[in-house]
Amino acid sequence: MGLPCSTAACYRRFATTDEYDDDALWYTSRSSRVDTETFLTHQLGKFHYEVHALSMMLRPYDRCRTKAIYLYIDSVRVMAARATFDAGQIKYIAVQYRSSYWRNLYHDTMEIIPKNRSPSLQRHFEAYFEWFQSGEGSTYSEWPFTLYRAKKALTNEERETILEAYEINI
């Protein structure tokens, strides 16, 4: 039967075909030694990283191939991050939450680096994106959301500089 909040996974949806990737970007199972709150905080922190990487189109999100990423807890979608493109650049990132509970938990969580990935992207995200709008959603319609707008375009050279700096640290 398993523990409550026993699994977490991050999946993506392709921009060109509108299909879901069969393989998760990452998948985690909770052991009985880890409490639920710690497990959820860790998974939301990893999703923070994925949102930042998607917004800056870093691997595996380069070349406009991904239009959305999703966080599932026990096979239930609890969050989504959707990209809006303009001329090959991400103009907006909309982070949607299943409820205000998930929104508050997400915003209270720091970025955590998933296994075999680069160091923190938080400061880079803040340099290129800004808060634009938030909404509450209702019981019968859309989910609560936070919308971020690009402050300036991230050039390929800047993207490579970020990646090269991280490769030195690894």
JOMODA-V934234 format. One line per field, one symbol per residue. psi: psi as a letter, one per 20 degrees, with the letter a starting at -180 (. if undefined). A space follows every 50 residues. Layout:
BEGIN
psi: ???
END
This chain:
BEGIN
psi: grqqliqqqprrpqhgijqqphpqhqppqpriiprggggggghhhhhggh gggghjlrpjjrkkipiqqqpppljpphqqppqpqoljqphqpopqqhrh ghggggijpqpppqpkrrrqjghgghhiqqpgqqqhrrhicrqqrppqqp hqqorhghghgggghhhhh.
END
